[in-house]
Amino acid sequence: METEDESITASNRALLITIAAIAVIVLGGIFLLFYSTILYHEQHVIAVARPDFESDSVVPRHITSDDFKEHPALEELIVKRKLVLVSYGLFWDVLLRIDPRSHYHTAGQKGESRYSKTRISWDEKNILIHNYTWSEYNGTVSNIGQSA
């Protein structure tokens, strides 16, 4: 027969297990919501060639080899015409690699892909968009911007 102390311990144990299970379910739900929201808002920087560009008010910036050295993503954008991912951080990048819905899934990049493996920070994205919005390289004018 159980004593009063043993029955209290058993009921406390059941309560703790229930609270722990609820906490795991709630935290898992919050994580999935957070991750789905970020994955849905995957942002890229893209360069679109504008061969018919003519403007009296905008003078395109000529891209030099120094620009490519200072901003490696420019080569991916301008020369290779690939989309460059704006990174939310290391943890998020790892999640993109393991999520089969992502363009960055490790098994998803076979051969030529329109997505670059290069990742850039928010600060780098802002530099590229503000300083290289209208750029000229090898006679082609490109418009660099953020994907929707």
C-alpha positions in Angstrom: 0.0 0.0 0.0 1.2 3.5 -0.9 1.9 6.0 1.7 0.8 9.6 1.4 4.3 10.7 0.4 4.7 8.1 -2.3 1.3 9.1 -3.9 2.3 12.8 -4.0 5.6 11.9 -5.7 3.8 9.8 -8.3 1.3 12.5 -9.0 4.1 15.1 -9.2 6.0 12.9 -11.6 2.9 12.6 -13.9 2.4 16.3 -13.8 6.1 17.0 -14.7 5.9 14.5 -17.6 2.7 16.2 -18.9 4.2 19.7 -18.6 7.3 18.5 -20.4 5.3 16.9 -23.2 3.2 20.1 -23.7 6.4 22.2 -23.7 8.0 20.0 -26.4 4.9 20.2 -28.6 4.6 24.0 -28.1 8.3 24.7 -28.8 8.2 22.4 -31.8 5.2 24.2 -33.2 6.9 27.6 -32.7 10.1 26.3 -34.4 8.2 25.0 -37.4 6.2 28.2 -37.7 9.4 30.3 -37.5 11.3 28.1 -40.0 8.4 28.0 -42.5 8.1 31.7 -42.4 11.8 32.3 -43.0 11.9 29.7 -45.8 8.9 31.2 -47.4 10.7 34.6 -47.3 13.9 33.3 -48.8 15.5 36.4 -50.3 17.9 36.7 -53.1 19.9 39.4 -54.9 19.5 39.2 -58.6 21.0 41.0 -61.6 18.9 41.5 -64.7 20.7 42.5 -68.0 19.2 45.6 -69.7 20.7 45.6 -73.2 18.3 48.4 -74.3 19.2 50.6 -71.3 19.1 54.4 -72.1 18.7 57.1 -69.6 19.6 60.7 -69.3 19.3 60.7 -65.5 21.1 57.5 -64.5 24.8 56.8 -65.3 25.6 53.1 -64.7 28.6 52.4 -62.5 31.4 50.6 -64.4 32.5 47.5 -62.6 36.2 46.9 -62.3 38.3 43.9 -61.2 38.7 45.7 -57.8 34.9 45.6 -57.4 34.9 41.9 -58.1 37.6 41.4 -55.5 35.9 43.5 -52.9 32.4 41.9 -53.5 32.7 38.3 -54.7 28.9 38.1 -55.1 29.2 40.5 -58.0 30.8 37.9 -60.2 28.0 35.4 -59.4 25.4 38.1 -60.2 26.9 39.9 -63.2 29.1 37.3 -65.0 27.4 34.0 -64.1 23.8 35.5 -63.9 22.9 33.5 -60.7 20.7 34.4 -57.8 22.6 35.0 -54.5 21.0 34.1 -51.2 20.7 36.7 -48.5 21.6 34.8 -45.3 19.8 35.0 -42.0 22.7 33.3 -40.3 24.6 30.0 -40.0 21.7 28.1 -38.3 19.3 29.1 -41.1 21.8 28.2 -43.8 22.1 24.7 -42.3 18.4 24.3 -42.2 18.2 25.3 -45.9 20.7 22.5 -46.7 18.6 19.8 -45.1 15.2 21.0 -46.2 14.3 19.3 -49.5 11.9 22.2 -50.4 14.8 24.6 -50.6 16.8 25.4 -53.7 19.9 25.0 -51.5 19.3 21.4 -50.4 22.5 19.5 -50.7 20.9 17.0 -53.2 19.1 19.8 -55.1 22.0 21.4 -56.8 22.9 19.0 -59.6 24.9 20.4 -62.5 24.2 23.9 -63.5 21.8 25.8 -61.2 20.5 29.3 -61.4 21.2 29.6 -57.7 24.7 30.5 -56.5 26.3 28.7 -53.5 27.5 32.1 -52.4 25.7 33.6 -49.3 25.8 37.3 -48.4 24.9 39.1 -45.3 22.2 41.8 -45.0 24.9 44.5 -44.9 26.5 43.1 -48.1 23.0 43.0 -49.8 22.5 46.7 -48.9 25.9 47.6 -50.3 25.3 45.8 -53.6 21.8 47.3 -54.0 22.8 50.9 -53.1 26.1 51.0 -54.8 25.6 48.8 -57.9 21.9 49.2 -58.7 22.8 50.2 -62.3 26.1 48.6 -63.3 28.0 48.2 -66.5 30.4 45.3 -67.3 31.7 44.4 -70.7 29.2 46.8 -72.4 26.2 45.3 -70.7 24.2 47.3 -68.2 22.6 45.3 -65.4 20.0 46.2 -62.8 20.9 44.7 -59.4 18.0 44.3 -57.0 16.3 42.1 -54.4 14.0 39.4 -55.4 10.4 39.5 -54.2 
